[in-house]
Amino acid sequence: MLISNIEILPNKRVVKHLGLVQGSTVRAKHAGKDIMAGFKNIFGGELGSYTELLQESRDEAVQRMQDQAAAIGANAVINVRFSTSAIAAGASEILAYGTAVVIEDI
């Protein structure tokens, strides 16, 4: 399935608009990793464990969005966007959403 953050795909034609699809996940920080991140905040540097957590969360949200699109007959999702929000202390939601469409080559 084609996933794109642009509205118009070069050399493709949208033949059917199927509507909004989304996928999300809520993740919490691991207490041990949170302590190590606290040290990084003092000394500086990338918080690698958080970077990895966010990447896994985005991947899961995109996969869920893609699964929802496939279930309604889409072969592409265009105009994909991400949103994040704090749900509780130490827990965040990652949301991926876009427009499910059927495309064909021109």
N, CA, C and O of each residue as an XYZ file, in Angstrom:
424
protein
N       0.847     -1.174      0.000
C       0.000      0.000      0.000
C       0.892      1.236      0.000
O       1.888      1.306      0.719
N       0.511      2.201     -0.818
C       1.255      3.451     -0.896
C       0.795      4.387      0.217
O      -0.401      4.633      0.377
N       1.748      4.904      0.980
C       1.477      5.863      2.049
C       2.257      7.127      1.708
O       3.469      7.072      1.497
N       1.565      8.275      1.654
C       2.232      9.515      1.264
C       1.704     10.701      2.057
O       0.534     10.743      2.437
N       2.582     11.658      2.299
C       2.151     12.863      2.998
C       1.756     13.994      2.046
O       1.490     15.110      2.494
N       1.714     13.722      0.751
C       1.283     14.739     -0.211
C      -0.118     14.413     -0.720
O      -0.578     13.275     -0.628
N      -0.793     15.438     -1.261
C      -2.183     15.285     -1.691
C      -2.329     14.707     -3.087
O      -3.296     14.004     -3.376
N      -1.372     15.002     -3.949
C      -1.429     14.554     -5.344
C      -0.192     13.716     -5.614
O       0.929     14.142     -5.336
N      -0.396     12.530     -6.154
C       0.718     11.623     -6.413
C       1.111     11.696     -7.886
O       0.260     11.511     -8.756
N       2.371     11.960     -8.177
C       2.819     12.012     -9.569
C       2.533     10.699    -10.301
O       2.779      9.616     -9.770
N       2.020     10.808    -11.504
C       1.727      9.662    -12.369
C       0.690      8.703    -11.804
O       0.629      7.542    -12.209
N      -0.120      9.178    -10.880
C      -1.207      8.377    -10.307
C      -2.489      9.200    -10.384
O      -2.457     10.431    -10.368
N      -3.608      8.502    -10.467
C      -4.897      9.172    -10.501
C      -5.784      8.568     -9.430
O      -5.931      7.349     -9.348
N      -6.374      9.425     -8.609
C      -7.302      8.960     -7.589
C      -8.629      8.651     -8.282
O      -9.240      9.532     -8.887
N      -9.068      7.404     -8.191
C     -10.320      7.010     -8.845
C     -11.454      6.826     -7.844
O     -12.622      6.746     -8.224
N     -11.103      6.758     -6.560
C     -12.139      6.615     -5.541
C     -11.621      7.164     -4.215
O     -10.512      6.852     -3.782
N     -12.443      7.980     -3.592
C     -12.141      8.561     -2.294
C     -12.922      7.772     -1.244
O     -14.148      7.689     -1.316
N     -12.215      7.191     -0.268
C     -12.870      6.331      0.715
C     -12.986      6.977      2.094
O     -13.644      6.426      2.977
N     -12.366      8.119      2.289
C     -12.519      8.836      3.542
C     -11.333      8.743      4.478
O     -10.281      8.194      4.151
N     -11.545      9.298      5.646
C     -10.516      9.394      6.676
C     -10.239      8.030      7.302
O     -11.156      7.270      7.612
N      -8.954      7.743      7.478
C      -8.527      6.557      8.222
C      -7.503      7.011      9.252
O      -6.819      8.018      9.071
N      -7.414      6.254     10.328
C      -6.482      6.632     11.380
C      -5.988      5.403     12.118
O      -6.609      4.340     12.091
N      -4.880      5.576     12.764
C      -4.336      4.540     13.637
C      -3.628      5.237     14.781
O      -3.002      6.278     14.584
N      -3.719      4.678     15.961
C      -3.060      5.314     17.093
C      -2.525      4.267     18.057
O      -2.899      3.095     18.011
N      -1.646      4.724     18.925
C      -1.120      3.905     19.998
C      -0.809      4.816     21.172
O      -0.435      5.974     20.987
N      -0.962      4.302     22.358
C      -0.608      5.036     23.567
C       0.532      4.271     24.232
O       0.427      3.074     24.501
N       1.599      4.974     24.484
C       2.783      4.338     25.079
C       3.199      5.075     26.346
O       3.029      6.289     26.461
N       3.741      4.325     27.286
C       4.259      4.898     28.529
C       5.768      4.686     28.577
O       6.308      3.758     27.977
N       6.417      5.562     29.299
C       7.858      5.449     29.485
C       8.182      4.327     30.471
O       7.447      4.096     31.431
N       9.267      3.654     30.223
C       9.794      2.631     31.121
C      10.541      3.353     32.246
O      11.365      4.225     31.971
N      10.271      3.009     33.489
C      10.850      3.720     34.633
C      12.378      3.725     34.591
O      12.996      4.754     34.862
N      12.984      2.610     34.260
C      14.447      2.542     34.186
C      15.006      3.451     33.110
O      16.013      4.127     33.319
N      14.350      3.465     31.952
C      14.795      4.339     30.861
C      14.575      5.794     31.225
O      15.339      6.662     30.804
N      13.531      6.070     32.007
C      13.244      7.435     32.425
C      14.355      7.957     33.340
O      14.734      9.124     33.245
N      14.869      7.118     34.207
C      15.968      7.514     35.093
C      17.211      7.824     34.275
O      17.887      8.825     34.514
N      17.513      6.955     33.301
C      18.689      7.189     32.442
C      18.511      8.460     31.622
O      19.478      9.193     31.411
N      17.314      8.732     31.163
C      17.051      9.948     30.402
C      17.269     11.178     31.269
O      17.703     12.220     30.778
N      16.971     11.057     32.550
C      17.213     12.164     33.477
C      18.683     12.529     33.526
O      19.024     13.711     33.581
N      19.563     11.533     33.508
C      21.003     11.805     33.474
C      21.406     12.495     32.174
O      22.240     13.401     32.174
N      20.808     12.062     31.071
C      21.099     12.680     29.775
C      20.669     14.150     29.771
O      21.326     14.995     29.162
N      19.567     14.443     30.452
C      19.111     15.833     30.539
C      20.146     16.697     31.245
O      20.300     17.874     30.920
N      20.848     16.123     32.201
C      21.859     16.873     32.946
C      23.110     17.073     32.095
O      23.651     18.178     32.036
N      23.572     16.010     31.436
C      24.835     16.045     30.708
C      24.678     16.334     29.215
O      25.658     16.650     28.541
N      23.473     16.231     28.702
C      23.236     16.491     27.284
C      23.355     15.237     26.444
O      23.895     14.227     26.893
N      22.849     15.305     25.225
C      22.919     14.178     24.305
C      21.536     13.677     23.934
O      20.533     14.038     24.549
N      21.509     12.845     22.924
C      20.240     12.285     22.442
C      19.692     11.284     23.446
O      20.438     10.503     24.038
N      18.400     11.319     23.624
C      17.730     10.353     24.483
C      17.339      9.164     23.605
O      16.196      9.052     23.160
N      18.295      8.291     23.368
C      18.139      7.195     22.420
C      16.961      6.289     22.711
O      16.280      5.844     21.787
N      16.712      6.011     23.969
C      15.596      5.110     24.308
C      14.270      5.763     23.951
O      13.341      5.071     23.534
N      14.160      7.087     24.104
C      12.934      7.786     23.728
C      12.795      7.869     22.216
O      11.695      7.739     21.680
N      13.906      8.085     21.535
C      13.877      8.107     20.071
C      13.359      6.779     19.542
O      12.518      6.744     18.644
N      13.861      5.695     20.099
C      13.429      4.352     19.700
C      11.946      4.131     20.028
O      11.208      3.572     19.217
N      11.514      4.567     21.208
C      10.120      4.422     21.615
C       9.199      5.174     20.661
O       8.161      4.647     20.261
N       9.565      6.396     20.292
C       8.735      7.186     19.380
C       8.688      6.571     17.989
O       7.637      6.571     17.349
N       9.817      6.045     17.513
C       9.830      5.414     16.191
C       8.929      4.181     16.171
O       8.169      3.979     15.224
N       9.013      3.362     17.212
C       8.143      2.184     17.300
C       6.675      2.600     17.361
O       5.819      1.959     16.750
N       6.387      3.662     18.090
C       5.016      4.150     18.205
C       4.494      4.645     16.869
O       3.364      4.332     16.494
N       5.306      5.421     16.137
C       4.887      5.894     14.803
C       4.645      4.726     13.873
O       3.650      4.702     13.149
N       5.548      3.752     13.885
C       5.399      2.580     13.016
C       4.103      1.835     13.320
O       3.396      1.413     12.404
N       3.796      1.674     14.593
C       2.571      0.962     14.976
C       1.326      1.749     14.564
O       0.361      1.168     14.067
N       1.343      3.065     14.767
C       0.200      3.902     14.381
C      -0.019      3.853     12.869
O      -1.158      3.758     12.412
N       1.061      3.915     12.094
C       0.948      3.844     10.628
C       0.415      2.485     10.207
O      -0.432      2.407      9.317
N       0.891      1.419     10.824
C       0.410      0.080     10.476
C      -1.077     -0.059     10.757
O      -1.802     -0.658      9.963
N      -1.535      0.478     11.858
C      -2.970      0.413     12.187
C      -3.794      1.241     11.204
O      -4.891      0.837     10.816
N      -3.266      2.403     10.801
C      -3.948      3.225      9.796
C      -4.020      2.467      8.469
O      -5.062      2.444      7.814
N      -2.916      1.856      8.085
C      -2.849      1.086      6.838
C      -3.821     -0.093      6.887
O      -4.494     -0.367      5.893
N      -3.910     -0.783      7.996
C      -4.841     -1.901      8.140
C      -6.282     -1.429      7.988
O      -7.091     -2.099      7.346
N      -6.606     -0.284      8.573
C      -7.960      0.265      8.454
C      -8.260      0.622      7.002
O      -9.364      0.374      6.517
N      -7.290      1.201      6.311
C      -7.473      1.565      4.901
C      -7.681      0.320      4.043
O      -8.562      0.300      3.183
N      -6.885     -0.707      4.268
C      -7.027     -1.946      3.497
C      -8.391     -2.586      3.734
O      -8.980     -3.154      2.814
N      -8.891     -2.494      4.956
C     -10.185     -3.099      5.287
C     -11.343     -2.462      4.529
O     -12.383     -3.096      4.350
N     -11.181     -1.213      4.079
C     -12.254     -0.559      3.322
C     -11.954     -0.508      1.821
O     -12.664      0.153      1.062
N     -10.892     -1.214      1.397
C     -10.622     -1.354     -0.025
C      -9.650     -0.366     -0.626
O      -9.550     -0.284     -1.850
N      -8.933      0.382      0.181
C      -7.966      1.354     -0.336
C      -6.672      0.666     -0.762
O      -6.309     -0.387     -0.237
N      -5.990      1.277     -1.718
C      -4.647      0.823     -2.060
C      -3.615      1.919     -1.808
O      -2.438      1.761     -2.134
N      -4.068      3.042     -1.222
C      -3.164      4.133     -0.860
C      -3.811      4.989      0.228
O      -5.033      5.039      0.365
N      -2.956      5.654      0.990
C      -3.401      6.662      1.950
C      -2.574      7.912      1.652
O      -1.344      7.882      1.693
N      -3.265      9.001      1.355
C      -2.580     10.240      1.007
C      -2.818     11.302      2.078
O      -3.703     11.183      2.926
N      -1.993     12.343      2.002
C      -2.091     13.469      2.927
C      -1.968     13.006      4.383
O      -2.713     13.460      5.252
N      -1.022     12.101      4.634
C      -0.832     11.516      5.963
C      -0.182     12.538      6.896
O       0.746     13.253      6.519
N      -0.692     12.584      8.106
C      -0.191     13.478      9.138
C      -0.051     12.702     10.447
O      -0.645     11.639     10.631
N       0.755     13.269     11.350
C       0.942     12.708     12.685
C       0.551     13.737     13.726
O       0.698     14.941     13.516
N       0.056     13.252     14.844
C      -0.282     14.112     15.968
C       0.127     13.388     17.241
O       0.046     12.163     17.322
N       0.560     14.145     18.222
C       0.895     13.563     19.515
C       0.166     14.326     20.613
O      -0.117     15.517     20.478
N      -0.128     13.631     21.687
C      -0.744     14.284     22.837
C      -0.398     13.520     24.101
O      -0.221     12.302     24.084
N      -0.305     14.258     25.196
C      -0.060     13.638     26.496
C      -1.392     13.114     27.026
O      -2.381     13.846     27.074
N      -1.410     11.861     27.418
C      -2.625     11.225     27.933
C      -2.626     11.260     29.459
O      -3.645     11.554     30.084
N      -1.494     10.962     30.037
C      -1.325     10.958     31.493
C       0.150     11.199     31.768
O       0.953     11.238     30.836
N       0.509     11.357     33.007
C       1.917     11.552     33.353
C       2.740     10.374     32.832
O       2.539      9.237     33.258
N       3.645     10.639     31.932
C       4.509      9.589     31.397
C       3.922      8.783     30.262
O       4.562      7.838     29.802
N       2.721      9.115     29.782
C       2.108      8.364     28.678
C       1.655      9.331     27.588
O       1.080     10.383     27.868
N       1.924      8.954     26.346
C       1.566      9.794     25.201
C       0.886      8.968     24.122
O       1.123      7.768     23.989
N       0.033      9.642     23.351
C      -0.610      9.024     22.202
C       0.065      9.528     20.936
O       0.365     10.715     20.811
N       0.298      8.631     20.015
C       0.749      8.970     18.671
C      -0.395      8.596     17.742
O      -0.870      7.461     17.759
N      -0.836      9.548     16.933
C      -1.938      9.341     15.999
C      -1.433      9.580     14.584
O      -0.799     10.599     14.311
N      -1.709      8.651     13.693
C      -1.437      8.816     12.261
C      -2.788      8.823     11.562
O      -3.633      7.968     11.828
N      -2.994      9.793     10.662
C      -4.264      9.856      9.948
C      -4.046     10.368      8.539
O      -3.080     11.079      8.259
N      -4.958      9.994      7.661
C      -4.874     10.411      6.264
C      -6.148     10.050      5.526
O      -7.132      9.617      6.125
N      -6.111     10.236      4.222
C      -7.263      9.973      3.369
C      -7.044      8.679      2.603
O      -6.078      8.549      1.850
N      -7.941      7.729      2.796
C      -7.874      6.441      2.090
C      -8.439      6.640      0.686
O      -9.516      7.211      0.516
N      -7.704      6.164     -0.316
C      -8.120      6.294     -1.704
C      -7.777      5.033     -2.482
O      -6.998      4.189     -2.041
N      -8.389      4.939     -3.655
C      -7.989      3.930     -4.639
C      -7.324      4.720     -5.758
O      -7.895      5.673     -6.289
N      -6.104      4.307     -6.107
C      -5.372      4.995     -7.168
C      -5.067      4.027     -8.303
O      -5.067      2.809     -8.126
N      -4.806      4.602     -9.473
C      -4.338      3.810    -10.607
C      -3.257      4.602    -11.328
O      -3.207      5.829    -11.237
N      -2.398      3.895    -12.040
C      -1.353      4.548    -12.820
C      -1.956      5.279    -14.005
O      -2.938      4.831    -14.598
N      -1.355      6.405    -14.336
C      -1.811      7.158    -15.501
C      -1.059      6.664    -16.725
O      -1.284      7.160    -17.829
